[in-house]
Amino acid sequence: MKIILDTNILIDATNDNFSFTWKIIDLVLQGKILAVASEKILKEYNLIIARNIKNKNDKQKLEDFIARVEIILVNKKLNIIPDDPEDEKFVECAVEANADYIISSDSHLLNLQKYQNVKILNPKDFWYKYSGEKDDEDEWKDLFRNILK
């Protein structure tokens, strides 16, 4: 399985050591899934980490993640996100790499839901799809729905 992580969720991960993003990064570090990125995406990862991540452990783990990312040469140019053309690089890379998922918390990408064969999910939805676990939140909703009948 090939994935692309949007830069915003790398930053989000550092806010919670038990986040879905850290779980996904751990899968990449364990070699269970393959993360891919273009040179442009890697530059953004490195810039954001250098500027925003102060915790040494978080920084090291993200640097280890980046070292595991497979670099993809991207020649495609798309024009599918007019409200935020900077997000195009993730879709372009995903299409070029034949990736399965883009994982993001960016509404411009999430609103696409899918582009060609690439599904676009937030970290939580990806985790539950990948792991086969059921979202506890859904279980609670089902329980209350049955109680209120």
Secondary structure, 3 states (H helix, E strand, C coil): CEEEECHHHHHHHCCCCCCHHHHHHHHHHCCCCEEEECHHHHHHHHHHHHHHCCCHHHHHHHHHHHHHCEECCCCCCCCCCCCCHHHHHHHHHHHHHCCCEEECCCHHHHCCCEECCEEEECHHHHHHHHHCCCCHHHHHHHHHHHHCC
